[in-house]
Amino acid sequence: MWSRGVLRNSAGLSALRSCLLLLFIHMSAPLEARRVRGGGGGGRAQARRVQQPQPPAYRERVEGAESFPLDFTAVEGNMDNFMVQIKNLAQSLYPCSAQKLEQDMRLHFLKNSSVTCNDGSPAGYYIKESKGSRRWLLFLEGGWYCFSRQTCDSRYETMRRLMSSTKWPQTRTGTGILSPQPEENPHWWNANMVFIPYCSSDVWSGAAPKTDNSDYSFMGSLIIKEVVNELLTKGLDSAKVLLLAGSSAGGTGVLLNVDHVAEQLRSRGHGGVQVRGLADSGWFLDNKQYKFTDCLDTISCAPTEAIKRGIRYWGGLVPESCRQAHVGEEWKCFFGYKVFPTLKSPVFVVQWLFDEAQLTVDNVHLTGQPVHEGQWRYIQNLGQELRSTLHDVPAMFAPACLSHELITRTYWMDIQVKGTSLPRALHCWDRSLHHSLRVNGSHGAHGPQRARGCPLRLIDSCPWPHCNPSCPTIRDQATGQEMSVIQFLKHVGFDVQKMAQQQGMDPRKLLGMLNNGS
């Protein structure tokens, strides 16, 4: 018994010494040394470079770092090898952790049982804590909405998971920006991750409890508030950055709630937490439908009419500054280009120029028969209209693709605009806000200072869906088969001759570009 204890202690001491040695080697090696390690010849010259003192800019960046944001500008040419080394280092340091490294987020129901899902079941959140990190990422799930007794009854029958917590799983695996893997999520992998399931059907705006006169509660904004209150007891009180992110209805929810969250933290004495927003695929337009239909269901109802009905049904709340700007027309605050100028918190906008959900509510359906010329013109005009509404947004990523949602997709690193990926653009934004804070001493609402060689406004200029070669794969919804760009464009009625004429190009050149995915 005693000898086993000695062996166990010896092994523990040995592991501890190994961990400390690995940590010392890693932390004492300057960035230049780690950069040149895989770079080939010139060893003597490299050694001299390693011994040079760190330049002031680098020292400042290290001292002001927000947990573990990784800057990959120095290793972009050999990213795969660098990621393997990072993972090996993390595995080498694994014995140093007293706890098992949890990869999944675990479900917690809210302690305040009065804040519920639509059907009265408890609301909650999934969390993966990262001890030592002062960065928090709170993600709002999307999933349309309902705006009347009839549409909510139908939703409860077909999409109960989005109205009730009774069958939520105990764990969730994060993907995209919620992934704990550095090769999938290079800048936020080590943050405290929180996934808030959508079960209020109100675009995260409601504040109405279930009553004798209503069968459903709509408490989206109160769910966010209560989650933040609970997280303050788990380390959010000492956070440096809180990124409120969301996709689709969750993206709109970010625009509606980011200032509320910032004010909530200030009122609780945590004004030092930098609250930011990341709105993915939630920048909808209150435009005229291609084909008008009666407002009978969520999918076919015009966005403006659905929100007008919904905001009354939900008891919906909007940011105070936007409410004051649109007194009597508070529904306008659900549309990005109306609410964005009124926000105080910095927000990064991610938006497909040809968003599938927008086309759906506009009654343009790209399945079955090829679209005719009127629909094709409508689709192109939609892209132009969306571009114009993003004109004054200083930080954004807008690819000319036909898709919906991006930041939690496993392929989110593959999409590029003008040669820059979304994770890289977000890292540039992160650095610019950190620089603005250091220079100006404020959280700086919409005016990040662009770092040299670090783009913040990324928007495609090509005029048709999927003209960006990095767009996600398109599948024929009838057969499930992958479609090339030119197959898709022909399917939706693209006229090569006419488009080449409009662009002032030779038709053969345009055809070649399309065949090459350009």
N, C-alpha and C positions, 0 to 999 in steps of 0.2 A: 504494500500500500504506500509506504513512505517512499520507496524507490520509484514507483510510478509517478508520485507527486513531484519528486526531484526531476525526473525525465520531462514531465509536463512543464515544470517551471523552466528547465533549461531550454526546451523547445520554444517556449513563449519568449524567453529572453533573446534567443537567437532570431526569432521572427521579428521581434521589436528592433533589434540591432539592424537587421536587413532593411526594415522599413525606414528607419531613421537614416541609414546610409543612402538608400535610394532617394529619399526626400531631399537630403542634403545635396547630393549630386545634381538632382534636377533643379532645385531652387538656386544653387550657386552657379549653374551654367548660364552665361548670358545668352540673350536671344541670338546674337550673331553666331555663337558656337553651335547652337542647335540648328541654325539655318544651314551652315556650311557642312554639317556632318555628312549629308548625302550628296554633296555638290561636286565630288571629283577632285582633280589635281590641284596643285598650288598649295600644298599643305603648309609650307613655311610662311607664305604670305597670309594664309588664313589664320595661322596661329598668332601672327602679329596683330591682325585685325581683332581677334578675340580679346586680346589683352588691352585694347583701347578702352578708356572709360566710356560709360554710357552717355549719349548725348542728352541734354536737358529735356528735350521733348519726350524721349522714351522714359526717363525717370518720372516725369509728371504723369505719363499714361499709367505706369505701374502703380504709383502712389494713389491715383484717383480711380483705380479700377473698381468696377462694380461686380465683385465676386470673380467669376471666371470667364469673362467674354474673351474669346480667342480671336486674335487678329491674324488672318491668314495671308495678308498681302505679300509677305516675304516668301511664302512657300506655294503660291498658286500654281507654279509650274510642276509641282510634284505632290499634289494634294493627297492622292491615294496612299503613297508611302508615309506621308506625315500622319494621316489618320490612323494607320496601322501602329505607328510608334506611340501615338497618344493612347490608343486602346491598350497596348502592351504595358505602358506605364501605369494606367489605371488598374490593370490586373495585377501588376507587381506590387502595388500599394494596397491591394485588397486585404491582406492579413492585418494591416494597421487599423482597419475599421473594427470597432467593438460590435457593430451591428451588421446584419446581413444587408447587402446592398439591394434594396427593393427596386425593381424595374417598373412595376405596375402601380397605378394610382388606386387607393383603397376608398371605399364608400363610407361616408359619414353622414348620417341624417342630422338635420338641424336640431339643436337643443330646444329652440323656441318652436314648440309644436303648433303654434297659431299661424305660422308661415308655411303654407302648403302648396301642393300641386293643384291643378284644376279640380280633381275629384275629392280633395280633402286629405289625401295621403301625404305623408311628410315630405317636404323638399329636402334636398341635400347636396353634397358635392363629393367629388373624388379628389384625393390629394396624394402626392408623392413629395415628402419633405426632403430637402437637401440641406442638412445641417452645415452651417458655416457660410452658406450663400445668403446674400442680402438682396437677391433678385427674386421677384415673385411674378409668375405668369398666371393670370386668371382667364380662363377661356369660357365664353358663352356659346353653348350649342345653338344651332339653327334648326329650322324645320317648319317653315310657313307659319300659319296662324288660323284662328277662326274668329268670326265677328258677329255671330248671332246664335240663338239657341239651335236653329236648324243645322248650321255649319259645324257647331261644336259637337252636337250629337253625332253627326256623321264622322267627324274626326275621332271621337271616342270609340266608335265602332271599328275604324280602320287603322288608326295610329295611336292606340292607347298608351304606348310607351312615352308619347310626347304630352300626356295629360295626367299620368299616374306614375308613382314610384314603386308600385307593388311588385313589379317583376324586374327591377334593375339588378344587374349582376353586382357581385361584391367587389370586383376589380375591373379596371379598364387599362388597356395598353395604349400609351401615347404614341402618336405618329406625327410626322412633320415637325412643326415647331413645338409639339408636346413630347417629342421623342427624347428618351434619356441617352440615346446613342450619339456621340459626337460626329460620326460620319454622316448621320442623317440630319443632325441639328447642331451645326458647328458653333453657334453663338449663345444658344439658350439651353443646351443639354443639361447643365448643372443647376438650373434655377429650381426653385420650389414650384412645382406644377399643380395647378388646381383646375379641374374640369367641372363646370357647373351644368348639369343636364337641364335641358329645356322642357319644362312640364307645365308652363303657364299659358301658352298659346296666345300671348299678347305682345309679341316683339319685345319682351323684357321691360314693359312699361307699366303694367297694372299694379294697382294698390287696393283692389276690391276683394274683401273676404267673401266666402260662401255665406249666403243668408237664406232665410225661409223663402224668399222670393226668387232666388237664383240657384240653379243647380250646380254652378261652377264658381270657383274662386279664380281671380286673375291677380297674381301677386308677384309678377316678374321682377319689378324694381325692388320690392321688399325682400325677395330671395337674395338678390345681390347684396343688399345692405346687411342682411343677417349673416351671410357667408363672410363678408369682410369683418363684421364684429367678432365672429368666432376665430377667424385667422389671426386677429390681433393677439389672441392668447397663445398662438402657435409660432410666433416669431415675426409676424408682419409688422408689429409695433417698432421693430428695429430695422425694417427694410430700407434699402436705398432707392430701389426702383420697383414700382408695381406697373406691369403692363397688362391692361385690360384688353383682351383680344376676343374676337368672335367671328363666325362665318355665317353668311346669309342673314336670317332674322337675328342671329347673334351679332353679326357685323353692324346691323342697324341698332341693335341693343347697346353696342359700344358707344355709338354716337349719342344715344339718348342718356347714357349713364356715366360716362367717364368724368364729367364735371361733378355729378352727384357724389361719386366715390372720392374724388379729391377733396370736396368740401366735408364729407363725412370724416375723413382722416384728419383734416385741419381742426374740425370741431372737437375731436377726441385728443387733441394735443400732439398729433403726428404730422404736422405740416412739412416736416423735412423729407417725407417720402415723395419721390418724384413720380407722379401718376401720369401715365401715357396711354394712348389708345391705339389699337391696330384693328381696323375695320376691313374685313375680307368679304367681298361679294354682298355687301349690304348697302351699296350706293345706288338705290333704285331711283327711277325717274317717274315723275307724275305726268307722263306724256299721254298723248291720245292713242288709244288702241288702234291696231291695224284694222280690226273688225270688231265693232261694238256688239256686246252681248249683254243680256240682262244679268244682274248681279245675283245669281242663284247659288253659286258655289265659290270656294276660295280661288280655284285655278282660273276661272273665266272672268271673275269680277275685276273691273278696272281698279288699279292700285289706289287711286284717289278715293273712289267710292268705298272700297273695302276698309281703308284706314279711317275715313270719316265715320263709318258705322262702328268700327272696332274701338276707337278711342272713347266713345260714349259707353259702349258695352263693357269695356275693361276698367273704366275709371282711370284711363291712362295718364301718366305723368310725363312731362317733357322738361328739358332744361329751362330754368327760369328765364335766362336771357333770351332764349328762342321764343318762349311763351310771350314775353313782353314785345318781341318783334312781330308776332303774328297773333295778336289778341283776337279771339273769336275764330281764328283759323289755325288752332294749335296742331291740327293734323299735318300741316306743312312741315312740322319739325321731324316727321318720320322720313323725310327725303333729304339725302345727304347734302345736296348743294344748297338747301335752305338752312339746315341746322349747323353745318360746318363753320360758316363765318361767325356764328355767335359763341363758339366754344372757347374756353380759356385754356384747356389742356391740349398739349400737342397730340396730334393724331396722324398716323400713317395709313393711307388708303390703298388697299389692294382691290383692283376691280378689272374683270375681263371686259373688254370693250364690247363684246357680243355675248352678254350674259344670258344663259339658257333660261333662268327663272324670269328675267325681264321679258324675254321673247314669249315665254309661256303666258304671262299675264297680259301681254299685248296681243294674244291670240295669233301668234305666228308659230306654226308647228312644222318643224323640218323633218317630218317622217312621211312615208307613203309616196305620193306623187311629187315630182319636182315642183318647186315653187315657181310662180309666174313672175313676170317682170315687175309688177307692182309690189309684190312681197320682197323681191330682191332689192328694189330701191328703198323700201322701208327699212330693211336690215342694214343697208349701208348708211342711211340717214341716222339710224339709231347709234351707230358707232361715232358718227360726227357729232351728234347731240351730246353723247356722253363725254367725248373729248372736251367739248366747250364748257360743260359743267365742272370739269376738273382744272380749269384754267388757273384758278387762284390757289390750288392745293400745292404746298411747297414740297411735300414728301409723299410719293406715290409710286405704284408699280402697276401699269395697265397694259397687258399684252393684248394684241388683236386676235383673240382666240374665241371660239365658241365653246364655252364651258361654264362651270359654276363651282365656286369654292376652290381654295388652293392651299391655305397655310397648314392644314393638317393632312394633306395628301403626301404619300410616301415619295412622289416624284417632284415635290415642290422645289427641290434644288435644280431640277433639269430645265425649268422654264426660264428663259432669259429675255430681257428687253435691252436692245443695243449692247449686247455682250455682257450684261450684268445680271446675275441671278438674284432672286428675291432675298435669300439669306444675306447675301453680300450687301444689298441695298439697305436692309434693316440694320445691319451692323454699321454702315455709313451713317444712318440716321441716329443710331445710338451714340456714336462718337461725336456727331455734330451737336446733339443736345447736351452731352457731357461738357463739350467745349463751351457752348453758350452759357451753361450754368456757371462754369469756372470764370468766364469773362464778365458776364452780366450779373451774376449773383441771383438769377431768378429762373423759374422753370420754363420760361419762354414759350408762349402758346404756339404760334404757328411760324416762328422765324428761326429755324435751326441754321447754324453757321456751317456751310458746306466745306468739308475738308478737301484739300487738293486731291484730285484724282478719285474722288469718292462721290458718285452721282446720287442724287436724292429724288429727282423728278424723272421717272422712266416711263414713257408712254409711246407706244408704237404709232407710227405715222402712216403705215400702209392701210389701204382703204377697205379691205374685205376680210371676212372671217377666215382665220387660219392662214393668213399671209405671213405669219411669224413661223419660221421653220421649227422652233422649239415647242410649239403648241402640243398639248396632250393628244394622244391617239384618238381618232374618231372611229366609232363603231356604228355600223348600220343597225338601227334599233330593231329592224325587222328580222335580220339574219344573225346579228351579233358579230359579223365579220369586220375586220379592220378595213378602213378605207384610206387610200392615199389622199393627199390634199386635192389633187386634180379630180379624183373620183368624187370626192365630197362636193367640190365646187360645181361640177357638172350635175350632180344630183340635185343641188339647190338652184339650178337654172343659170349658172354662170356662163355668160357669152364671151368667149375669148376674144373674138373679133371686135366686139363693141367695147370691151374693157381696154383692149390694147389701144383702140382709137382714143378713148377718154384719157389714157395715160400718155399718149403721144409716143407709143412704142410699136415696134414691129410685132405682129401677132406671133410669129415663130419664136421670137426672143422671150415673150411673155409665157408661151407654152413651155419653153425650156426651163424657165425659172420655176414654174409651178411643178414640173416633173421632178426638179431637183429639190423641191421643198423650200424654195427661196421666197 
